[in-house]
């Protein structure tokens, strides 16, 4: 049932991410719904589900954009595994922690994606102020979107009876 909920969450996140317009004032930053699903699984589930959510979410994001296939998946996997590794030292159920992770990871994903595209010479250089503006926009959008996805994902899992293991 967990995989069915994950598939539904990724489908809804992909629809929302593709249907919401980019914010022009924030250097055309898009809302990171798929990344928020990966963050949710990194904090609430085991490593295997984190990898599945990260790879599928990244491939879906790359398919919806003009990015080379696999770039977002690499960023999502790295972020998911780092968060999963550090989750015992985080306040996992705090909306502030979730918002901070969403904003920080979204900004880092933007920076890493730009560096990977520049190294591969697949994008023209942009001014640093534009990159900073886009990263700032991704921080704001990530902080807004991630707690919403967190709440909806938790609600969906409780509705179907998925119980999280709690370590004492």
FIKOLZA-1660 file (N, C-alpha, C; in steps of 0.1 Angstrom, whole numbers, plus 5000, padded with zeros to 4 digits):
% residues 168
   i   px   py   pz ch aa at
   1 5008 4988 5000  A  X  N
   1 5000 5000 5000  A  X CA
   1 5009 5013 5000  A  X  C
   2 5021 5011 5006  A  X  N
   2 5030 5023 5006  A  X CA
   2 5034 5027 4992  A  X  C
   3 5036 5018 4984  A  X  N
   3 5040 5021 4970  A  X CA
   3 5028 5027 4962  A  X  C
   4 5016 5023 4965  A  X  N
   4 5005 5029 4959  A  X CA
   4 5003 5044 4963  A  X  C
   5 5005 5046 4976  A  X  N
   5 5004 5060 4981  A  X CA
   5 5015 5068 4975  A  X  C
   6 5028 5063 4974  A  X  N
   6 5039 5070 4967  A  X CA
   6 5035 5073 4953  A  X  C
   7 5030 5064 4946  A  X  N
   7 5027 5066 4931  A  X CA
   7 5016 5077 4930  A  X  C
   8 5006 5077 4939  A  X  N
   8 4996 5087 4939  A  X CA
   8 5002 5101 4942  A  X  C
   9 5010 5101 4953  A  X  N
   9 5017 5114 4956  A  X CA
   9 5025 5120 4945  A  X  C
  10 5033 5111 4939  A  X  N
  10 5042 5115 4928  A  X CA
  10 5033 5120 4916  A  X  C
  11 5022 5113 4913  A  X  N
  11 5013 5118 4902  A  X CA
  11 5007 5131 4905  A  X  C
  12 5002 5133 4917  A  X  N
  12 4996 5146 4921  A  X CA
  12 5007 5157 4921  A  X  C
  13 5019 5154 4926  A  X  N
  13 5029 5164 4926  A  X CA
  13 5034 5168 4912  A  X  C
  14 5034 5158 4903  A  X  N
  14 5038 5161 4889  A  X CA
  14 5027 5169 4883  A  X  C
  15 5015 5166 4885  A  X  N
  15 5004 5175 4880  A  X CA
  15 5005 5189 4885  A  X  C
  16 5007 5191 4898  A  X  N
  16 5008 5204 4904  A  X CA
  16 5020 5211 4899  A  X  C
  17 5031 5205 4898  A  X  N
  17 5043 5211 4893  A  X CA
  17 5042 5215 4879  A  X  C
  18 5036 5207 4871  A  X  N
  18 5035 5211 4857  A  X CA
  18 5024 5222 4854  A  X  C
  19 5013 5222 4863  A  X  N
  19 5002 5231 4860  A  X CA
  19 5004 5245 4867  A  X  C
  20 5012 5246 4877  A  X  N
  20 5015 5259 4884  A  X CA
  20 5025 5266 4875  A  X  C
  21 5022 5279 4873  A  X  N
  21 5032 5287 4865  A  X CA
  21 5044 5291 4873  A  X  C
  22 5055 5293 4865  A  X  N
  22 5067 5298 4872  A  X CA
  22 5065 5312 4876  A  X  C
  23 5072 5316 4887  A  X  N
  23 5071 5330 4892  A  X CA
  23 5081 5338 4885  A  X  C
  24 5077 5347 4876  A  X  N
  24 5086 5355 4868  A  X CA
  24 5095 5364 4876  A  X  C
  25 5089 5370 4887  A  X  N
  25 5097 5379 4895  A  X CA
  25 5108 5372 4903  A  X  C
  26 5108 5359 4904  A  X  N
  26 5118 5351 4911  A  X CA
  26 5126 5343 4901  A  X  C
  27 5129 5349 4890  A  X  N
  27 5138 5343 4879  A  X CA
  27 5132 5330 4874  A  X  C
  28 5118 5330 4872  A  X  N
  28 5111 5319 4867  A  X CA
  28 5112 5306 4876  A  X  C
  29 5113 5308 4889  A  X  N
  29 5114 5296 4898  A  X CA
  29 5100 5289 4898  A  X  C
  30 5101 5276 4898  A  X  N
  30 5089 5267 4898  A  X CA
  30 5088 5261 4912  A  X  C
  31 5076 5258 4916  A  X  N
  31 5073 5252 4929  A  X CA
  31 5078 5238 4929  A  X  C
  32 5086 5234 4940  A  X  N
  32 5092 5221 4940  A  X CA
  32 5083 5210 4947  A  X  C
  33 5072 5207 4940  A  X  N
  33 5063 5196 4946  A  X CA
  33 5070 5183 4946  A  X  C
  34 5077 5179 4935  A  X  N
  34 5083 5165 4935  A  X CA
  34 5094 5164 4945  A  X  C
  35 5102 5175 4947  A  X  N
  35 5112 5175 4957  A  X CA
  35 5107 5173 4971  A  X  C
  36 5095 5179 4973  A  X  N
  36 5089 5178 4986  A  X CA
  36 5084 5164 4989  A  X  C
  37 5080 5157 4979  A  X  N
  37 5077 5143 4981  A  X CA
  37 5089 5135 4985  A  X  C
  38 5100 5137 4979  A  X  N
  38 5113 5131 4983  A  X CA
  38 5117 5134 4997  A  X  C
  39 5115 5147 5001  A  X  N
  39 5119 5150 5015  A  X CA
  39 5110 5143 5025  A  X  C
  40 5097 5142 5021  A  X  N
  40 5088 5135 5030  A  X CA
  40 5092 5120 5032  A  X  C
  41 5095 5114 5021  A  X  N
  41 5100 5100 5023  A  X CA
  41 5113 5098 5030  A  X  C
  42 5122 5108 5028  A  X  N
  42 5135 5108 5035  A  X CA
  42 5133 5109 5050  A  X  C
  43 5123 5116 5055  A  X  N
  43 5122 5118 5069  A  X CA
  43 5113 5107 5075  A  X  C
  44 5104 5101 5067  A  X  N
  44 5094 5092 5073  A  X CA
  44 5096 5077 5070  A  X  C
  45 5104 5073 5060  A  X  N
  45 5104 5060 5055  A  X CA
  45 5119 5055 5054  A  X  C
  46 5120 5042 5051  A  X  N
  46 5133 5036 5049  A  X CA
  46 5141 5040 5037  A  X  C
  47 5153 5036 5036  A  X  N
  47 5162 5040 5025  A  X CA
  47 5157 5035 5012  A  X  C
  48 5151 5023 5011  A  X  N
  48 5147 5018 4998  A  X CA
  48 5135 5027 4992  A  X  C
  49 5126 5031 5001  A  X  N
  49 5115 5040 4996  A  X CA
  49 5120 5054 4993  A  X  C
  50 5130 5058 5000  A  X  N
  50 5136 5071 4997  A  X CA
  50 5142 5071 4983  A  X  C
  51 5150 5060 4980  A  X  N
  51 5156 5059 4967  A  X CA
  51 5145 5058 4956  A  X  C
  52 5135 5051 4958  A  X  N
  52 5124 5049 4948  A  X CA
  52 5117 5063 4946  A  X  C
  53 5114 5070 4957  A  X  N
  53 5107 5083 4955  A  X CA
  53 5117 5093 4948  A  X  C
  54 5129 5093 4952  A  X  N
  54 5139 5102 4946  A  X CA
  54 5141 5100 4931  A  X  C
  55 5143 5087 4928  A  X  N
  55 5146 5084 4914  A  X CA
  55 5134 5087 4905  A  X  C
  56 5122 5082 4910  A  X  N
  56 5110 5084 4902  A  X CA
  56 5106 5099 4901  A  X  C
  57 5108 5106 4912  A  X  N
  57 5105 5121 4912  A  X CA
  57 5114 5128 4903  A  X  C
  58 5127 5125 4904  A  X  N
  58 5137 5131 4896  A  X CA
  58 5135 5129 4881  A  X  C
  59 5132 5116 4877  A  X  N
  59 5129 5113 4863  A  X CA
  59 5117 5120 4858  A  X  C
  60 5106 5121 4867  A  X  N
  60 5094 5128 4863  A  X CA
  60 5097 5143 4861  A  X  C
  61 5105 5149 4870  A  X  N
  61 5108 5163 4868  A  X CA
  61 5116 5165 4856  A  X  C
  62 5126 5157 4853  A  X  N
  62 5134 5159 4840  A  X CA
  62 5125 5157 4828  A  X  C
  63 5115 5148 4829  A  X  N
  63 5106 5146 4817  A  X CA
  63 5097 5158 4815  A  X  C
  64 5094 5165 4826  A  X  N
  64 5085 5176 4825  A  X CA
  64 5092 5189 4820  A  X  C
  65 5106 5189 4821  A  X  N
  65 5113 5201 4818  A  X CA
  65 5123 5198 4806  A  X  C
  66 5131 5207 4803  A  X  N
  66 5141 5206 4792  A  X CA
  66 5154 5201 4797  A  X  C
  67 5155 5196 4809  A  X  N
  67 5167 5191 4815  A  X CA
  67 5171 5177 4810  A  X  C
  68 5184 5174 4809  A  X  N
  68 5188 5161 4805  A  X CA
  68 5182 5151 4816  A  X  C
  69 5178 5139 4811  A  X  N
  69 5172 5129 4820  A  X CA
  69 5183 5124 4829  A  X  C
  70 5180 5124 4842  A  X  N
  70 5188 5119 4852  A  X CA
  70 5195 5130 4861  A  X  C
  71 5195 5142 4857  A  X  N
  71 5201 5153 4865  A  X CA
  71 5194 5155 4877  A  X  C
  72 5181 5157 4876  A  X  N
  72 5172 5159 4888  A  X CA
  72 5172 5147 4897  A  X  C
  73 5172 5135 4891  A  X  N
  73 5172 5123 4899  A  X CA
  73 5185 5122 4908  A  X  C
  74 5196 5126 4902  A  X  N
  74 5209 5126 4910  A  X CA
  74 5208 5135 4922  A  X  C
  75 5202 5147 4919  A  X  N
  75 5201 5157 4930  A  X CA
  75 5191 5152 4941  A  X  C
  76 5180 5146 4936  A  X  N
  76 5170 5141 4946  A  X CA
  76 5175 5130 4954  A  X  C
  77 5183 5121 4948  A  X  N
  77 5188 5109 4955  A  X CA
  77 5199 5114 4965  A  X  C
  78 5207 5123 4961  A  X  N
  78 5217 5129 4971  A  X CA
  78 5210 5135 4983  A  X  C
  79 5201 5144 4980  A  X  N
  79 5193 5151 4990  A  X CA
  79 5186 5141 4999  A  X  C
  80 5179 5132 4993  A  X  N
  80 5171 5122 5001  A  X CA
  80 5180 5114 5010  A  X  C
  81 5192 5109 5005  A  X  N
  81 5200 5101 5014  A  X CA
  81 5207 5109 5025  A  X  C
  82 5210 5121 5022  A  X  N
  82 5216 5130 5033  A  X CA
  82 5206 5132 5043  A  X  C
  83 5194 5136 5039  A  X  N
  83 5183 5139 5049  A  X CA
  83 5180 5126 5057  A  X  C
  84 5179 5115 5050  A  X  N
  84 5176 5102 5057  A  X CA
  84 5187 5099 5067  A  X  C
  85 5199 5101 5063  A  X  N
  85 5210 5098 5073  A  X CA
  85 5210 5107 5085  A  X  C
  86 5205 5120 5083  A  X  N
  86 5205 5129 5094  A  X CA
  86 5192 5130 5101  A  X  C
  87 5182 5122 5098  A  X  N
  87 5169 5125 5103  A  X CA
  87 5167 5122 5118  A  X  C
  88 5176 5114 5124  A  X  N
  88 5175 5111 5138  A  X CA
  88 5178 5124 5146  A  X  C
  89 5186 5133 5141  A  X  N
  89 5190 5145 5148  A  X CA
  89 5182 5157 5144  A  X  C
  90 5171 5155 5137  A  X  N
  90 5162 5165 5133  A  X CA
  90 5148 5164 5140  A  X  C
  91 5141 5175 5142  A  X  N
  91 5128 5175 5147  A  X CA
  91 5119 5171 5135  A  X  C
  92 5117 5158 5133  A  X  N
  92 5110 5154 5121  A  X CA
  92 5095 5158 5119  A  X  C
  93 5089 5160 5130  A  X  N
  93 5074 5163 5129  A  X CA
  93 5071 5178 5130  A  X  C
  94 5082 5186 5131  A  X  N
  94 5080 5200 5132  A  X CA
  94 5078 5207 5118  A  X  C
  95 5067 5215 5116  A  X  N
  95 5065 5221 5103  A  X CA
  95 5077 5231 5100  A  X  C
  96 5083 5236 5110  A  X  N
  96 5094 5245 5107  A  X CA
  96 5106 5238 5102  A  X  C
  97 5109 5226 5107  A  X  N
  97 5120 5218 5102  A  X CA
  97 5117 5214 5087  A  X  C
  98 5105 5210 5085  A  X  N
  98 5101 5206 5071  A  X CA
  98 5102 5218 5062  A  X  C
  99 5098 5230 5066  A  X  N
  99 5099 5242 5057  A  X CA
  99 5113 5246 5055  A  X  C
 100 5121 5245 5065  A  X  N
 100 5136 5248 5063  A  X CA
 100 5142 5238 5054  A  X  C
 101 5140 5226 5056  A  X  N
 101 5145 5216 5046  A  X CA
 101 5141 5218 5032  A  X  C
 102 5128 5221 5031  A  X  N
 102 5122 5223 5017  A  X CA
 102 5129 5235 5010  A  X  C
 103 5131 5246 5018  A  X  N
 103 5137 5258 5012  A  X CA
 103 5152 5256 5009  A  X  C
 104 5159 5250 5019  A  X  N
 104 5173 5248 5017  A  X CA
 104 5177 5238 5006  A  X  C
 105 5169 5227 5006  A  X  N
 105 5172 5217 4995  A  X CA
 105 5168 5222 4982  A  X  C
 106 5158 5229 4981  A  X  N
 106 5154 5235 4967  A  X CA
 106 5164 5245 4962  A  X  C
 107 5170 5253 4971  A  X  N
 107 5180 5262 4967  A  X CA
 107 5193 5255 4963  A  X  C
 108 5197 5245 4971  A  X  N
 108 5209 5237 4967  A  X CA
 108 5207 5229 4954  A  X  C
 109 5195 5224 4952  A  X  N
 109 5192 5217 4940  A  X CA
 109 5194 5226 4928  A  X  C
 110 5189 5239 4929  A  X  N
 110 5191 5248 4918  A  X CA
 110 5206 5251 4915  A  X  C
 111 5214 5253 4926  A  X  N
 111 5228 5256 4924  A  X CA
 111 5235 5244 4918  A  X  C
 112 5233 5232 4924  A  X  N
 112 5239 5220 4918  A  X CA
 112 5235 5217 4904  A  X  C
 113 5223 5219 4901  A  X  N
 113 5218 5217 4887  A  X CA
 113 5225 5227 4878  A  X  C
 114 5226 5240 4882  A  X  N
 114 5233 5250 4873  A  X CA
 114 5248 5246 4871  A  X  C
 115 5254 5241 4882  A  X  N
 115 5269 5237 4881  A  X CA
 115 5270 5225 4871  A  X  C
 116 5261 5215 4873  A  X  N
 116 5262 5203 4864  A  X CA
 116 5259 5207 4849  A  X  C
 117 5250 5216 4847  A  X  N
 117 5247 5221 4833  A  X CA
 117 5258 5229 4828  A  X  C
 118 5265 5237 4836  A  X  N
 118 5276 5245 4831  A  X CA
 118 5288 5236 4828  A  X  C
 119 5291 5226 4837  A  X  N
 119 5302 5217 4834  A  X CA
 119 5300 5210 4821  A  X  C
 120 5288 5206 4819  A  X  N
 120 5284 5199 4806  A  X CA
 120 5283 5208 4795  A  X  C
 121 5285 5221 4797  A  X  N
 121 5283 5232 4787  A  X CA
 121 5270 5231 4780  A  X  C
 122 5259 5228 4787  A  X  N
 122 5246 5227 4782  A  X CA
 122 5237 5239 4784  A  X  C
 123 5243 5249 4790  A  X  N
 123 5236 5261 4793  A  X CA
 123 5245 5273 4792  A  X  C
 124 5240 5284 4787  A  X  N
 124 5248 5296 4786  A  X CA
 124 5250 5302 4800  A  X  C
 125 5261 5308 4802  A  X  N
 125 5263 5315 4815  A  X CA
 125 5253 5325 4818  A  X  C
 126 5249 5326 4830  A  X  N
 126 5239 5336 4834  A  X CA
 126 5246 5345 4845  A  X  C
 127 5241 5357 4847  A  X  N
 127 5247 5366 4858  A  X CA
 127 5244 5359 4871  A  X  C
 128 5254 5362 4881  A  X  N
 128 5252 5356 4894  A  X CA
 128 5240 5361 4901  A  X  C
 129 5236 5374 4899  A  X  N
 129 5224 5379 4905  A  X CA
 129 5212 5372 4901  A  X  C
 130 5212 5367 4889  A  X  N
 130 5200 5359 4884  A  X CA
 130 5200 5346 4891  A  X  C
 131 5211 5339 4892  A  X  N
 131 5212 5326 4899  A  X CA
 131 5208 5328 4914  A  X  C
 132 5213 5339 4920  A  X  N
 132 5209 5342 4934  A  X CA
 132 5194 5344 4935  A  X  C
 133 5188 5352 4926  A  X  N
 133 5174 5354 4926  A  X CA
 133 5166 5342 4925  A  X  C
 134 5170 5333 4916  A  X  N
 134 5163 5320 4914  A  X CA
 134 5165 5311 4926  A  X  C
 135 5177 5311 4932  A  X  N
 135 5178 5303 4945  A  X CA
 135 5170 5309 4956  A  X  C
 136 5169 5322 4957  A  X  N
 136 5161 5328 4967  A  X CA
 136 5146 5325 4965  A  X  C
 137 5142 5325 4952  A  X  N
 137 5128 5322 4949  A  X CA
 137 5125 5307 4952  A  X  C
 138 5135 5298 4950  A  X  N
 138 5133 5284 4953  A  X CA
 138 5132 5282 4968  A  X  C
 139 5139 5290 4976  A  X  N
 139 5139 5289 4990  A  X CA
 139 5124 5293 4995  A  X  C
 140 5119 5304 4990  A  X  N
 140 5106 5308 4994  A  X CA
 140 5095 5298 4990  A  X  C
 141 5096 5293 4977  A  X  N
 141 5086 5284 4972  A  X CA
 141 5087 5270 4979  A  X  C
 142 5100 5266 4982  A  X  N
 142 5102 5253 4989  A  X CA
 142 5096 5254 5003  A  X  C
 143 5098 5265 5010  A  X  N
 143 5093 5267 5023  A  X CA
 143 5078 5267 5023  A  X  C
 144 5072 5272 5013  A  X  N
 144 5057 5272 5012  A  X CA
 144 5051 5259 5008  A  X  C
 145 5057 5252 4999  A  X  N
 145 5052 5239 4993  A  X CA
 145 5054 5227 5002  A  X  C
 146 5066 5226 5008  A  X  N
 146 5070 5214 5015  A  X CA
 146 5061 5210 5027  A  X  C
 147 5057 5220 5035  A  X  N
 147 5048 5216 5046  A  X CA
 147 5034 5212 5041  A  X  C
 148 5029 5218 5030  A  X  N
 148 5017 5214 5024  A  X CA
 148 5017 5199 5019  A  X  C
 149 5028 5196 5012  A  X  N
 149 5029 5182 5007  A  X CA
 149 5031 5173 5019  A  X  C
 150 5038 5177 5029  A  X  N
 150 5040 5169 5041  A  X CA
 150 5027 5166 5048  A  X  C
 151 5018 5176 5049  A  X  N
 151 5005 5173 5055  A  X CA
 151 4997 5164 5047  A  X  C
 152 4996 5166 5034  A  X  N
 152 4988 5158 5025  A  X CA
 152 4993 5144 5024  A  X  C
 153 5006 5142 5024  A  X  N
 153 5012 5129 5024  A  X CA
 153 5009 5121 5037  A  X  C
 154 5011 5128 5048  A  X  N
 154 5008 5121 5061  A  X CA
 154 4993 5118 5062  A  X  C
 155 4984 5126 5057  A  X  N
 155 4970 5124 5057  A  X CA
 155 4967 5112 5048  A  X  C
 156 4972 5111 5036  A  X  N
 156 4970 5100 5027  A  X CA
 156 4975 5087 5033  A  X  C
 157 4986 5087 5040  A  X  N
 157 4991 5075 5045  A  X CA
 157 4983 5070 5058  A  X  C
 158 4979 5080 5066  A  X  N
 158 4970 5076 5077  A  X CA
 158 4957 5071 5072  A  X  C
 159 4952 5076 5061  A  X  N
 159 4939 5072 5056  A  X CA
 159 4939 5058 5051  A  X  C
 160 4950 5053 5045  A  X  N
 160 4951 5039 5041  A  X CA
 160 4957 5030 5051  A  X  C
 161 4961 5035 5063  A  X  N
 161 4966 5027 5073  A  X CA
 161 4981 5024 5074  A  X  C
 162 4989 5032 5067  A  X  N
 162 5003 5031 5068  A  X CA
 162 5008 5036 5081  A  X  C
 163 5015 5028 5089  A  X  N
 163 5019 5032 5102  A  X CA
 163 5035 5033 5102  A  X  C
 164 5040 5044 5106  A  X  N
 164 5054 5046 5106  A  X CA
 164 5061 5040 5118  A  X  C
 165 5072 5033 5116  A  X  N
 165 5079 5028 5128  A  X CA
 165 5086 5039 5135  A  X  C
 166 5085 5039 5148  A  X  N
 166 5091 5049 5157  A  X CA
 166 5102 5043 5165  A  X  C
 167 5114 5048 5164  A  X  N
 167 5125 5043 5173  A  X CA
 167 5125 5050 5186  A  X  C
 168 5127 5043 5196  A  X  N
 168 5128 5049 5210  A  X CA
 168 5142 5048 5215  A  X  C
% end
